Amino acid sequence: MISKKHIIDRFISYVIIDTESDPESNSTPSTVKQWDLANKLVEELKAIGLDDVTIDENAYIMATLPSNIDKEVPTIGFISHFDTTPDFTGANVKPQIIENYDGKDILLNPADNIVLSPDYFEDLKLYVGQTLITTDGTTLLGADDKAGITEIVSAMEYLLQNPEIKHGKIRIGFTPDEEIGRGAHKFDVQKFGADWAYTMDGSQIGELEYENFNAAGAIVTIKGKIVHPGYAKGKMINSMYIAQEYIDGLPKKETPEHTSGREGFFHLHDMKGSVEETKLRYIIRDHDKENFEARKETMLTLASKINTQYKDAIHVEIHDQYYNMREKVEPMMHIVDIAEEAMKSLDITPLIKPIRGGTDGSQLSYMGLPCPNIFAGGHNFHGRYEYVPVESMIKAVEVIVRIAELTAKQ
């Protein structure tokens, strides 16, 4: 298999490029800097020998590994995204390599005493003796999803270098703006031409997912009235106080920090306010479609209730983002079975569970490309404590190769 050093060098070459996406932008990609990695990837795919390497006006990348067998088998795909979340800065990433992890605290940043500790992040204990790549505590790492890109490119390179491994036609795709819910919006499924695909966008080694949240975003706008505070009695309406009533009116225990498994939530992730106007930005999540619709209705009903007191001060705008892919994948469960068999054959215990989030595969499944999700290996995405075990990335490469083999055989 491809060497550890090769994987590390490839991964680091990606994460040091800032590709943070921007939800306020209307362009695709949402930030110009995403082109920096996109163009690098195009050249790299050509250099390793893939065919039909293309990049369109929106930075969607596609390429082909031709079949090396003389029988007709399904065309499969592997997909990852190259943007990183706007939740935490991805500029000036300085990866740190921790060889032979000893199971103890990792001092990420001595100057600011930022510590990655197994006492808090217990999954670290799974990787004692392995090689970890961490941040320096001031940025995210970008394993979500540059680990996935590393694994796909490395697997294609390995298959090209080892033609004795038989496989059908394989298509790969890299997308912008997944982190802001737009990764699949302009993905040309017909051009991609795969019978099914897998996103390499999961976390812990072994994860295999074909269920995800139904998802919506909500913007709650509250209007107030500014008056000189010395003469405000009976006249001023402070939008921030109304916003507080709205926040308190939603179920307090139905938030990300109080839920797990298939439990849904309301998540207030951004708030900006003044007396005159306050905006609350929520995401709404639930695996169950009926509960999902009920959550949206709860937000609208609460606004109506408060508006009876404040004369239509609150306006709620809700837009759906993606839906649970289970409905589209279950009729083709053999594609999950192949991935599960691939993992088991490599002594990886499959962890089949619903995603408490979404991937490009969520939308792609509804666009006609069934697309379960496979682990990429990283942990603690979207923040300074993000890390990835190199051994998990190597295993992900092996899973891709084995899926290609099994698809050709079956």
C-alpha positions as a Markdown table, in Angstrom:
| # | Residue | x | y | z |
|---|---|---|---|---|
| 1 | Met | 0.0 | 0.0 | 0.0 |
| 2 | Ile | 1.1 | 3.6 | -0.3 |
| 3 | Ser | 3.6 | 4.7 | 2.3 |
| 4 | Lys | 2.7 | 6.6 | 5.4 |
| 5 | Lys | 5.1 | 9.4 | 4.4 |
| 6 | His | 3.4 | 9.7 | 1.1 |
| 7 | Ile | 0.0 | 10.0 | 2.7 |
| 8 | Ile | 1.2 | 12.6 | 5.2 |
| 9 | Asp | 2.9 | 14.7 | 2.6 |
| 10 | Arg | -0.1 | 14.7 | 0.3 |
| 11 | Phe | -2.5 | 15.6 | 3.2 |
| 12 | Ile | -0.3 | 18.4 | 4.5 |
| 13 | Ser | 0.0 | 19.9 | 1.0 |
| 14 | Tyr | -3.8 | 20.2 | 1.0 |
| 15 | Val | -4.5 | 21.5 | 4.5 |
| 16 | Ile | -2.0 | 24.3 | 4.3 |
| 17 | Ile | -4.1 | 25.8 | 1.6 |
| 18 | Asp | -7.0 | 28.0 | 3.0 |
| 19 | Thr | -10.3 | 26.9 | 1.5 |
| 20 | Glu | -12.8 | 28.3 | 3.9 |
| 21 | Ser | -16.3 | 28.7 | 2.4 |
| 22 | Asp | -18.6 | 31.7 | 3.0 |
| 23 | Pro | -22.3 | 31.3 | 3.6 |
| 24 | Glu | -22.9 | 35.1 | 2.8 |
| 25 | Ser | -21.5 | 34.8 | -0.7 |
| 26 | Asn | -23.7 | 34.0 | -3.7 |
| 27 | Ser | -20.9 | 32.9 | -6.0 |
| 28 | Thr | -19.8 | 29.3 | -6.6 |
| 29 | Pro | -17.3 | 28.6 | -5.2 |
| 30 | Ser | -18.3 | 30.9 | -2.4 |
| 31 | Thr | -14.7 | 32.1 | -1.9 |
| 32 | Val | -12.0 | 32.7 | -4.5 |
| 33 | Lys | -9.4 | 31.0 | -2.5 |
| 34 | Gln | -11.0 | 27.6 | -3.0 |
| 35 | Trp | -9.7 | 27.8 | -6.6 |
| 36 | Asp | -6.2 | 27.5 | -5.2 |
| 37 | Leu | -6.6 | 23.9 | -4.1 |
| 38 | Ala | -9.0 | 23.1 | -6.9 |
| 39 | Asn | -6.5 | 24.0 | -9.6 |
| 40 | Lys | -3.7 | 22.1 | -7.7 |
| 41 | Leu | -5.9 | 19.0 | -7.6 |
| 42 | Val | -6.6 | 19.1 | -11.3 |
| 43 | Glu | -2.9 | 19.1 | -12.1 |
| 44 | Glu | -2.2 | 16.4 | -9.6 |
| 45 | Leu | -4.9 | 14.1 | -11.0 |
| 46 | Lys | -3.4 | 14.6 | -14.5 |
| 47 | Ala | 0.1 | 13.9 | -13.1 |
| 48 | Ile | -0.9 | 10.5 | -11.5 |
| 49 | Gly | -2.4 | 9.5 | -14.9 |
| 50 | Leu | -6.2 | 9.7 | -14.6 |
| 51 | Asp | -8.3 | 10.3 | -17.7 |
| 52 | Asp | -11.0 | 12.9 | -18.5 |
| 53 | Val | -9.8 | 15.3 | -15.8 |
| 54 | Thr | -12.1 | 18.3 | -15.9 |
| 55 | Ile | -13.0 | 21.4 | -13.8 |
| 56 | Asp | -16.0 | 23.5 | -14.6 |
| 57 | Glu | -16.7 | 27.2 | -14.1 |
| 58 | Asn | -17.9 | 26.5 | -10.6 |
| 59 | Ala | -14.8 | 24.5 | -9.6 |
| 60 | Tyr | -16.4 | 21.0 | -9.7 |
| 61 | Ile | -13.7 | 18.5 | -10.5 |
| 62 | Met | -14.2 | 15.1 | -12.1 |
| 63 | Ala | -11.8 | 12.5 | -13.4 |
| 64 | Thr | -11.9 | 8.9 | -14.6 |
| 65 | Leu | -9.9 | 5.7 | -13.8 |
| 66 | Pro | -10.8 | 3.5 | -16.8 |
| 67 | Ser | -11.8 | -0.1 | -16.3 |
| 68 | Asn | -9.1 | -2.7 | -16.7 |
| 69 | Ile | -11.4 | -5.7 | -17.2 |
| 70 | Asp | -13.2 | -7.0 | -20.3 |
| 71 | Lys | -16.6 | -7.4 | -18.8 |
| 72 | Glu | -19.3 | -4.9 | -18.1 |
| 73 | Val | -19.6 | -3.9 | -14.4 |
| 74 | Pro | -21.2 | -0.9 | -12.7 |
| 75 | Thr | -19.4 | 2.4 | -12.8 |
| 76 | Ile | -18.8 | 3.6 | -9.2 |
| 77 | Gly | -17.7 | 6.9 | -7.8 |
| 78 | Phe | -15.9 | 8.4 | -4.9 |
| 79 | Ile | -16.5 | 12.0 | -3.8 |
| 80 | Ser | -15.1 | 14.5 | -1.3 |
| 81 | His | -15.2 | 18.3 | -0.8 |
| 82 | Phe | -12.3 | 20.6 | -0.6 |
| 83 | Asp | -13.8 | 23.6 | 1.3 |
| 84 | Thr | -13.5 | 23.9 | 5.0 |
| 85 | Thr | -16.1 | 25.2 | 7.5 |
| 86 | Pro | -16.5 | 28.9 | 8.3 |
| 87 | Asp | -17.1 | 27.9 | 11.9 |
| 88 | Phe | -13.4 | 28.3 | 12.7 |
| 89 | Thr | -10.5 | 29.8 | 10.8 |
| 90 | Gly | -8.7 | 27.6 | 8.2 |
| 91 | Ala | -6.0 | 30.2 | 7.4 |
| 92 | Asn | -2.3 | 29.5 | 8.1 |
| 93 | Val | -2.8 | 25.9 | 9.2 |
| 94 | Lys | 0.3 | 24.6 | 10.9 |
| 95 | Pro | -0.1 | 20.8 | 11.1 |
| 96 | Gln | 1.8 | 19.0 | 13.9 |
| 97 | Ile | 2.8 | 15.3 | 13.5 |
| 98 | Ile | 2.7 | 13.2 | 16.7 |
| 99 | Glu | 4.6 | 10.0 | 16.2 |
| 100 | Asn | 3.8 | 6.9 | 18.3 |
| 101 | Tyr | 1.1 | 8.7 | 20.4 |
| 102 | Asp | 1.5 | 7.8 | 24.1 |
| 103 | Gly | -2.1 | 8.2 | 25.2 |
| 104 | Lys | -1.4 | 11.4 | 27.2 |
| 105 | Asp | -2.2 | 15.1 | 26.8 |
| 106 | Ile | -1.0 | 16.7 | 23.6 |
| 107 | Leu | 0.2 | 20.3 | 24.2 |
| 108 | Leu | -0.9 | 21.9 | 20.9 |
| 109 | Asn | 0.1 | 25.4 | 21.7 |
| 110 | Pro | 2.5 | 26.2 | 24.6 |
| 111 | Ala | 2.0 | 30.0 | 24.4 |
| 112 | Asp | -1.7 | 29.8 | 24.9 |
| 113 | Asn | -1.7 | 26.5 | 26.9 |
| 114 | Ile | -4.0 | 24.8 | 24.4 |
| 115 | Val | -4.2 | 21.1 | 25.2 |
| 116 | Leu | -5.7 | 18.2 | 23.3 |
| 117 | Ser | -6.6 | 15.8 | 26.1 |
| 118 | Pro | -7.9 | 12.2 | 26.2 |
| 119 | Asp | -9.6 | 13.1 | 29.4 |
| 120 | Tyr | -12.0 | 15.3 | 27.4 |
| 121 | Phe | -11.7 | 13.7 | 23.9 |
| 122 | Glu | -11.9 | 10.0 | 24.9 |
| 123 | Asp | -11.5 | 8.8 | 21.3 |
| 124 | Leu | -7.8 | 9.7 | 21.4 |
| 125 | Lys | -7.4 | 6.5 | 23.5 |
| 126 | Leu | -8.2 | 4.4 | 20.4 |
| 127 | Tyr | -5.0 | 5.6 | 18.7 |
| 128 | Val | -2.3 | 4.9 | 21.2 |
| 129 | Gly | 0.9 | 3.9 | 19.3 |
| 130 | Gln | -0.3 | 5.5 | 16.0 |
| 131 | Thr | 0.7 | 8.7 | 14.2 |
| 132 | Leu | -1.6 | 11.7 | 14.7 |
| 133 | Ile | -1.8 | 14.9 | 12.7 |
| 134 | Thr | -3.1 | 17.8 | 14.9 |
| 135 | Thr | -3.4 | 21.5 | 14.6 |
| 136 | Asp | -1.3 | 24.0 | 16.5 |
| 137 | Gly | -4.4 | 25.1 | 18.5 |
| 138 | Thr | -5.0 | 28.3 | 16.5 |
| 139 | Thr | -6.9 | 26.9 | 13.5 |
| 140 | Leu | -8.9 | 23.9 | 12.4 |
| 141 | Leu | -7.0 | 21.2 | 10.6 |
| 142 | Gly | -9.1 | 20.6 | 7.5 |
| 143 | Ala | -9.3 | 16.8 | 7.7 |
| 144 | Asp | -13.0 | 17.5 | 6.9 |
| 145 | Asp | -12.6 | 16.8 | 4.1 |
| 146 | Lys | -9.1 | 17.0 | 2.9 |
| 147 | Ala | -8.5 | 13.6 | 4.4 |
| 148 | Gly | -11.1 | 12.2 | 2.1 |
| 149 | Ile | -9.5 | 13.9 | -0.9 |
| 150 | Thr | -6.1 | 12.5 | 0.2 |
| 151 | Glu | -7.6 | 9.0 | 0.4 |
| 152 | Ile | -9.3 | 9.1 | -3.0 |
| 153 | Val | -6.3 | 10.4 | -4.9 |
| 154 | Ser | -4.0 | 8.0 | -3.2 |
| 155 | Ala | -6.3 | 5.0 | -3.9 |
| 156 | Met | -6.5 | 6.0 | -7.6 |
| 157 | Glu | -2.8 | 6.3 | -7.8 |
| 158 | Tyr | -2.3 | 2.9 | -6.2 |
| 159 | Leu | -4.7 | 1.2 | -8.6 |
| 160 | Leu | -2.9 | 2.8 | -11.5 |
| 161 | Gln | 0.4 | 1.5 | -10.2 |
| 162 | Asn | -1.0 | -2.0 | -9.6 |
| 163 | Pro | -2.9 | -3.0 | -12.7 |
| 164 | Glu | -3.2 | -6.6 | -11.5 |
| 165 | Ile | -6.0 | -5.4 | -9.2 |
| 166 | Lys | -9.0 | -5.7 | -11.4 |
| 167 | His | -11.7 | -3.0 | -11.3 |
| 168 | Gly | -14.4 | -1.4 | -13.4 |
| 169 | Lys | -14.7 | 2.2 | -14.4 |
| 170 | Ile | -14.3 | 4.6 | -11.5 |
| 171 | Arg | -15.3 | 8.2 | -11.4 |
| 172 | Ile | -14.0 | 10.7 | -8.8 |
| 173 | Gly | -15.5 | 14.1 | -7.9 |
| 174 | Phe | -14.3 | 16.9 | -5.7 |
| 175 | Thr | -16.7 | 19.7 | -4.8 |
| 176 | Pro | -16.7 | 23.2 | -3.3 |
| 177 | Asp | -19.0 | 24.6 | -0.6 |
| 178 | Glu | -20.1 | 21.4 | 1.1 |
| 179 | Glu | -19.7 | 23.0 | 4.5 |
| 180 | Ile | -22.3 | 25.7 | 3.7 |
| 181 | Gly | -24.8 | 23.1 | 2.3 |
| 182 | Arg | -24.2 | 23.8 | -1.4 |
| 183 | Gly | -21.7 | 21.1 | -2.3 |
| 184 | Ala | -24.1 | 19.2 | -4.6 |
| 185 | His | -26.1 | 22.1 | -5.8 |
| 186 | Lys | -24.3 | 22.4 | -9.2 |
| 187 | Phe | -22.9 | 18.8 | -9.3 |
| 188 | Asp | -23.7 | 17.3 | -12.8 |
| 189 | Val | -24.9 | 13.8 | -11.9 |
| 190 | Gln | -25.4 | 12.9 | -15.6 |
| 191 | Lys | -21.9 | 14.0 | -16.5 |
| 192 | Phe | -20.5 | 12.1 | -13.6 |
| 193 | Gly | -22.1 | 9.0 | -15.0 |
| 194 | Ala | -21.8 | 6.6 | -12.0 |
| 195 | Asp | -24.4 | 4.0 | -11.0 |
| 196 | Trp | -23.7 | 4.9 | -7.4 |
| 197 | Ala | -21.0 | 6.6 | -5.3 |
| 198 | Tyr | -19.5 | 6.9 | -1.9 |
| 199 | Thr | -18.6 | 10.1 | -0.1 |
| 200 | Met | -15.4 | 9.8 | 1.9 |
| 201 | Asp | -16.5 | 12.3 | 4.5 |
| 202 | Gly | -17.1 | 10.4 | 7.8 |
| 203 | Ser | -15.1 | 10.5 | 11.0 |
| 204 | Gln | -13.9 | 7.5 | 13.0 |
| 205 | Ile | -12.4 | 4.5 | 11.3 |
| 206 | Gly | -15.2 | 2.0 | 10.4 |
| 207 | Glu | -18.0 | 4.5 | 10.0 |
| 208 | Leu | -20.5 | 3.6 | 7.3 |
| 209 | Glu | -23.6 | 5.7 | 7.0 |
| 210 | Tyr | -26.6 | 5.8 | 4.9 |
| 211 | Glu | -28.9 | 7.8 | 7.1 |
| 212 | Asn | -28.6 | 11.5 | 7.9 |
| 213 | Phe | -30.5 | 14.4 | 9.2 |
| 214 | Asn | -33.3 | 16.2 | 7.4 |
| 215 | Ala | -31.9 | 19.7 | 7.5 |
| 216 | Ala | -33.1 | 23.3 | 7.2 |
| 217 | Gly | -31.7 | 26.7 | 7.9 |
| 218 | Ala | -33.8 | 29.5 | 9.5 |
| 219 | Ile | -33.2 | 33.2 | 9.8 |
| 220 | Val | -35.2 | 34.9 | 12.5 |
| 221 | Thr | -35.3 | 38.7 | 12.1 |
| 222 | Ile | -36.6 | 40.8 | 14.9 |
| 223 | Lys | -37.4 | 44.5 | 14.4 |
| 224 | Gly | -37.3 | 47.0 | 17.3 |
| 225 | Lys | -37.5 | 50.8 | 17.6 |
| 226 | Ile | -34.6 | 53.0 | 18.7 |
| 227 | Val | -35.4 | 56.1 | 20.8 |
| 228 | His | -33.1 | 58.2 | 22.9 |
| 229 | Pro | -32.8 | 56.2 | 26.1 |
| 230 | Gly | -33.5 | 59.3 | 28.3 |
| 231 | Tyr | -36.9 | 59.6 | 26.7 |
| 232 | Ala | -37.6 | 56.0 | 25.8 |
| 233 | Lys | -40.4 | 55.1 | 28.2 |
| 234 | Gly | -43.3 | 53.6 | 26.3 |
| 235 | Lys | -41.6 | 54.2 | 23.0 |
| 236 | Met | -38.4 | 52.1 | 22.7 |
| 237 | Ile | -38.7 | 48.5 | 21.6 |
| 238 | Asn | -35.5 | 46.6 | 22.1 |
| 239 | Ser | -35.2 | 43.9 | 19.5 |
| 240 | Met | -32.5 | 42.0 | 21.6 |
| 241 | Tyr | -35.0 | 41.5 | 24.4 |
| 242 | Ile | -37.6 | 40.1 | 22.0 |
| 243 | Ala | -34.9 | 37.8 | 20.6 |
| 244 | Gln | -34.2 | 36.6 | 24.1 |
| 245 | Glu | -37.9 | 35.7 | 24.5 |
| 246 | Tyr | -37.8 | 33.8 | 21.2 |
| 247 | Ile | -34.7 | 31.9 | 22.2 |
| 248 | Asp | -36.2 | 31.0 | 25.6 |
| 249 | Gly | -39.4 | 29.9 | 23.9 |
| 250 | Leu | -37.8 | 27.0 | 22.1 |
| 251 | Pro | -37.3 | 23.7 | 23.9 |
| 252 | Lys | -34.2 | 24.1 | 26.0 |
| 253 | Lys | -33.1 | 20.5 | 25.9 |
| 254 | Glu | -33.5 | 20.1 | 22.2 |
| 255 | Thr | -30.1 | 21.5 | 21.3 |
| 256 | Pro | -26.9 | 19.8 | 20.0 |
| 257 | Glu | -25.3 | 19.7 | 23.4 |
| 258 | His | -28.3 | 17.8 | 24.9 |
| 259 | Thr | -29.0 | 15.3 | 22.1 |
| 260 | Ser | -27.5 | 12.2 | 20.5 |
| 261 | Gly | -28.4 | 9.3 | 18.1 |
| 262 | Arg | -31.5 | 10.0 | 16.1 |
| 263 | Glu | -32.6 | 12.9 | 18.3 |
| 264 | Gly | -33.1 | 16.1 | 16.5 |
| 265 | Phe | -32.4 | 19.7 | 17.6 |
| 266 | Phe | -32.7 | 23.5 | 17.1 |
| 267 | His | -29.2 | 25.0 | 16.9 |
| 268 | Leu | -28.7 | 28.8 | 17.3 |
| 269 | His | -25.3 | 29.2 | 15.7 |
| 270 | Asp | -25.1 | 33.0 | 15.1 |
| 271 | Met | -26.7 | 36.1 | 16.7 |
| 272 | Lys | -26.1 | 39.7 | 15.8 |
| 273 | Gly | -28.2 | 42.4 | 17.3 |
| 274 | Ser | -28.9 | 46.0 | 18.2 |
| 275 | Val | -31.9 | 47.8 | 19.6 |
| 276 | Glu | -33.2 | 48.4 | 16.1 |
| 277 | Glu | -32.7 | 44.9 | 14.7 |
| 278 | Thr | -31.5 | 41.4 | 15.7 |
| 279 | Lys | -30.9 | 38.4 | 13.5 |
| 280 | Leu | -30.8 | 34.9 | 14.8 |
| 281 | Arg | -29.5 | 32.1 | 12.6 |
| 282 | Tyr | -30.6 | 28.6 | 13.3 |
| 283 | Ile | -30.2 | 25.2 | 11.8 |
| 284 | Ile | -33.0 | 22.6 | 12.3 |
| 285 | Arg | -32.2 | 18.9 | 12.2 |
| 286 | Asp | -34.1 | 15.7 | 12.6 |
| 287 | His | -33.8 | 12.2 | 11.1 |
| 288 | Asp | -37.6 | 11.7 | 11.2 |
| 289 | Lys | -39.4 | 13.6 | 8.4 |
| 290 | Glu | -42.6 | 14.2 | 10.5 |
| 291 | Asn | -40.5 | 15.5 | 13.4 |
| 292 | Phe | -38.5 | 17.7 | 11.0 |
| 293 | Glu | -41.7 | 19.3 | 9.7 |
| 294 | Ala | -43.0 | 19.8 | 13.3 |
| 295 | Arg | -39.8 | 21.6 | 14.3 |
| 296 | Lys | -40.2 | 24.1 | 11.5 |
| 297 | Glu | -43.8 | 24.6 | 12.5 |
| 298 | Thr | -42.7 | 25.1 | 16.1 |
| 299 | Met | -40.4 | 28.0 | 15.1 |
| 300 | Leu | -43.2 | 29.6 | 13.0 |
| 301 | Thr | -45.8 | 29.2 | 15.7 |
| 302 | Leu | -43.6 | 30.7 | 18.4 |
| 303 | Ala | -43.0 | 33.8 | 16.2 |
| 304 | Ser | -46.8 | 34.2 | 15.7 |
| 305 | Lys | -47.4 | 34.0 | 19.5 |
| 306 | Ile | -44.8 | 36.6 | 20.3 |
| 307 | Asn | -46.0 | 38.8 | 17.4 |
| 308 | Thr | -49.4 | 39.2 | 19.1 |
| 309 | Gln | -47.6 | 41.2 | 21.8 |
| 310 | Tyr | -45.1 | 43.1 | 19.7 |
| 311 | Lys | -47.1 | 43.8 | 16.5 |
| 312 | Asp | -45.4 | 41.6 | 14.0 |
| 313 | Ala | -41.8 | 42.3 | 15.1 |
| 314 | Ile | -40.6 | 38.8 | 14.2 |
| 315 | His | -40.2 | 37.4 | 10.8 |
| 316 | Val | -39.0 | 33.8 | 10.3 |
| 317 | Glu | -37.6 | 32.6 | 7.0 |
| 318 | Ile | -36.9 | 28.8 | 6.7 |
| 319 | His | -35.3 | 27.0 | 3.8 |
| 320 | Asp | -34.7 | 23.3 | 3.5 |
| 321 | Gln | -31.1 | 22.2 | 2.9 |
| 322 | Tyr | -31.1 | 18.4 | 2.4 |
| 323 | Tyr | -33.1 | 15.3 | 3.3 |
| 324 | Asn | -32.4 | 11.9 | 4.8 |
| 325 | Met | -30.7 | 9.8 | 2.1 |
| 326 | Arg | -32.0 | 6.5 | 3.6 |
| 327 | Glu | -35.1 | 6.7 | 1.4 |
| 328 | Lys | -32.9 | 6.6 | -1.7 |
| 329 | Val | -30.2 | 4.2 | -0.5 |
| 330 | Glu | -32.4 | 1.4 | 1.0 |
| 331 | Pro | -33.7 | 0.2 | -2.4 |
| 332 | Met | -30.0 | -0.3 | -3.3 |
| 333 | Met | -28.7 | -1.8 | -0.1 |
| 334 | His | -26.1 | -3.9 | -2.0 |
| 335 | Ile | -24.0 | -0.7 | -2.2 |
| 336 | Val | -23.9 | -0.5 | 1.6 |
| 337 | Asp | -23.3 | -4.3 | 1.7 |
| 338 | Ile | -20.2 | -4.0 | -0.6 |
| 339 | Ala | -18.7 | -1.3 | 1.6 |
| 340 | Glu | -19.4 | -3.4 | 4.7 |
| 341 | Glu | -17.8 | -6.4 | 3.2 |
| 342 | Ala | -14.8 | -4.4 | 2.1 |
| 343 | Met | -14.2 | -3.2 | 5.7 |
| 344 | Lys | -14.6 | -6.6 | 7.3 |
| 345 | Ser | -12.2 | -8.1 | 4.8 |
| 346 | Leu | -9.6 | -5.6 | 6.1 |
| 347 | Asp | -10.3 | -6.4 | 9.7 |
| 348 | Ile | -12.2 | -3.1 | 10.2 |
| 349 | Thr | -15.3 | -3.3 | 12.4 |
| 350 | Pro | -18.1 | -1.5 | 10.5 |
| 351 | Leu | -19.8 | 1.2 | 12.5 |
| 352 | Ile | -23.2 | 1.6 | 10.8 |
| 353 | Lys | -25.1 | 4.5 | 12.3 |
| 354 | Pro | -27.0 | 7.6 | 11.3 |
| 355 | Ile | -25.0 | 10.7 | 10.5 |
| 356 | Arg | -25.7 | 13.6 | 12.9 |
| 357 | Gly | -25.1 | 15.9 | 10.0 |
| 358 | Gly | -25.1 | 15.7 | 6.3 |
| 359 | Thr | -22.8 | 15.2 | 3.3 |
| 360 | Asp | -22.9 | 15.9 | -0.4 |
| 361 | Gly | -24.3 | 12.4 | -0.6 |
| 362 | Ser | -27.4 | 13.5 | 1.1 |
| 363 | Gln | -28.3 | 15.8 | -1.8 |
| 364 | Leu | -26.8 | 13.6 | -4.5 |
| 365 | Ser | -28.9 | 10.6 | -3.4 |
| 366 | Tyr | -32.0 | 12.7 | -4.2 |
| 367 | Met | -30.5 | 13.8 | -7.5 |
| 368 | Gly | -30.3 | 10.2 | -8.7 |
| 369 | Leu | -26.9 | 9.2 | -7.4 |
| 370 | Pro | -27.3 | 6.9 | -4.3 |
| 371 | Cys | -24.3 | 7.8 | -2.1 |
| 372 | Pro | -23.6 | 6.3 | 1.3 |
| 373 | Asn | -20.8 | 7.8 | 3.4 |
| 374 | Ile | -17.5 | 6.2 | 4.5 |
| 375 | Phe | -15.1 | 7.2 | 7.2 |
| 376 | Ala | -12.2 | 9.6 | 6.3 |
| 377 | Gly | -10.6 | 9.1 | 9.8 |
| 378 | Gly | -10.7 | 12.6 | 11.4 |
| 379 | His | -12.1 | 13.7 | 14.7 |
| 380 | Asn | -13.3 | 16.9 | 16.4 |
| 381 | Phe | -14.1 | 18.6 | 13.1 |
| 382 | His | -14.7 | 22.3 | 12.8 |
| 383 | Gly | -12.4 | 23.5 | 15.6 |
| 384 | Arg | -8.9 | 23.8 | 17.1 |
| 385 | Tyr | -8.9 | 20.2 | 18.5 |
| 386 | Glu | -9.3 | 18.5 | 15.1 |
| 387 | Tyr | -6.9 | 15.6 | 14.5 |
| 388 | Val | -6.6 | 12.6 | 12.2 |
| 389 | Pro | -4.7 | 9.3 | 12.7 |
| 390 | Val | -2.6 | 8.6 | 9.6 |
| 391 | Glu | -3.3 | 4.9 | 10.0 |
| 392 | Ser | -7.0 | 5.6 | 9.6 |
| 393 | Met | -6.3 | 7.4 | 6.3 |
| 394 | Ile | -4.3 | 4.5 | 5.1 |
| 395 | Lys | -7.1 | 2.1 | 6.0 |
| 396 | Ala | -9.6 | 4.3 | 4.1 |
| 397 | Val | -7.4 | 4.0 | 1.0 |
| 398 | Glu | -7.5 | 0.2 | 1.4 |
| 399 | Val | -11.3 | 0.3 | 1.7 |
| 400 | Ile | -11.6 | 2.3 | -1.6 |
| 401 | Val | -9.4 | -0.2 | -3.4 |
| 402 | Arg | -11.3 | -3.2 | -1.9 |
| 403 | Ile | -14.7 | -1.7 | -2.9 |
| 404 | Ala | -13.4 | -1.4 | -6.5 |
| 405 | Glu | -12.3 | -5.0 | -6.4 |
| 406 | Leu | -15.5 | -6.3 | -4.9 |
| 407 | Thr | -17.7 | -4.4 | -7.3 |
| 408 | Ala | -15.8 | -5.9 | -10.3 |
| 409 | Lys | -16.2 | -9.4 | -8.9 |
| 410 | Gln | -19.9 | -9.2 | -7.9 |
